[in-house]
Amino acid sequence: MSETVEPSLVERAYRAQVDAMSIPEKMRRTAEMLNFVRTAIARELRAEHPDVSDERLEWLVARRLYANDPGALRLVDEMLRRVPD
């Protein structure tokens, strides 16, 4: 049997703040978070592959983002075969 864990005070406050947002605000926040994650992944990949082209880097970021989606990975891998290093 799994134990139910009550959300912390911080988690409850965060949920209340998000629940109070309008739909456009939630969408804007989601887009900002996705951009933050893409940028962080790009920095990490750039550090690992400093000479990679910007276009290839974009596809490598996509590969990391869609790692759990086999259909998306097939498309990304196809593009990576076409894009020069």
N, C-alpha and C positions, 0 to 999 in steps of 0.2 A: 504494500500500500504506500502511495507517495504522500509525502507530507506537504500540506499547503503552506506556502510562505507568504506572509502578508507583505505588501509593498512598503518600502521605507517612506519616511516623511518626504524625502527628496523626490522619490518616484511619484508619490501622490500629488505633490505640488507641480511636478512636471506634467503629469497627466491632466491636471486641472487647467494648466496654462494651455496645453494643446487643445483640450476640449473647448476652450473659450475662443479659439481662433476660427476665423471664417474659412470657408473652403479655399478661396484664393490665397489666403495667408498660409494655409497648410501646404498647398501646391508650391508656393514660393519657397517655403522652408525645405520641402522635399527636394526641389531643384538645387537649392544651395548646398544641401547635404551631399547630393550626388556629385555636384561639381567639386566639392571638397575631397570626396573619396577618389574621384578620377585624378585630381591633381596630385594627391598623395601617392597613388599607384604610379603615376607617370614619373614622379620624382624618384621613387624607388627603382623603377625599371631603368631610368636614365642613368642612375648611379651604377647599376649592374652592366649596362650597355651604353657607354658614353658616346659611341660613334653611330648609334642607330639613327636612321632618318626620322624626321618628325612624323611622316605619314605612317611608317612602320610602327613607331611608338604608339600612335593612336590605336592601331589594330592590336598591339600587344596589351594595351590597357583594356580594350574590349574583351580580349581573350581571358584576362584575369576576372573581369566583371561577370562574364557569362560562363564561368568555369563549370557550373552545375547544369548547364543547358546544352545537351548534346546537339540539338539542331542549330543553335546559335554558334556553337563551337565549329561545326562543319563549315558554316558560312565564313566565320572569321579565319579559320585555317586556309580556306580557299583564297581569301583576300591576301593573307600573309604569303602565300606562294607566288602571288602576282606582284607584290610590292618589293622593290629593291631594299637591300639592307641600308 
